[in-house]
């Protein structure tokens, strides 16, 4: 059946939690701008932002059954996410990660405490979770589902979530808007990333909307067609792409020594 789409105008907003009031005050990210996001009319959808690591978290829910899925939560904003889920009257079934992150600590462990949801990650990531996903698996929520596509290359355990056959996809670091994640650690491989992006993401419908895990330039989403034709790296030949990725000379991720060990155990932190 054809999907009816609506146009949603929103600003990318980060928030600051106040322990005294147990509430959040909006704080617009200085590089944020209004964004046009397209979502099926029968889908609750929120694109949330954590400013320290420039990470997007995505909330998707069925308005009838109230079942919800959260993608790439961050521990510092887990309470914000749980509060939003409560305000919307939703039941979070699973909080999932597109990969084992090196630039922030996942919020899945905290959200398990706050919402009684399950945590999920790719089996290939080798990290602790309640549910492990492999290529071809699906995550149902109400009348919707997310298809799991293996897209390793940034890390050896990356997956992309595809909504309802290709209306939206959540690519993690495999595809960023006009870019992609680095490939020089965590089992990364530039050739593998190139192959998987072209086979598993660029093969989706041209009007499928890509939502990445991060934004560093005020870009919140793009269509598959845009990235197939305008991505600064992934439009190159495979050989050119590998050369580019092998010569980025990026600095050591500032949170990796804290984030990776915690993310291997679902972001659960021992009490002091």
Beta strands, then each sheet from edge to edge (+ up, - down):
strand 1: 5-11
strand 2: 13-18
strand 3: 23-28
strand 4: 34-40
strand 5: 43-50
strand 6: 55-62
strand 7: 67-71
strand 8: 91-96
strand 9: 118-122
strand 10: 131-133
strand 11: 138-141
strand 12: 144-150
strand 13: 159-163
strand 14: 168-172
strand 15: 209-212
strand 16: 222-223
sheet 1: 1+ 4-
sheet 2: 2+ 3-
sheet 3: 5+ 6- 7+ 8+ 9+ 10+
sheet 4: 11+ 12- 13+ 14- 15- 16+
end
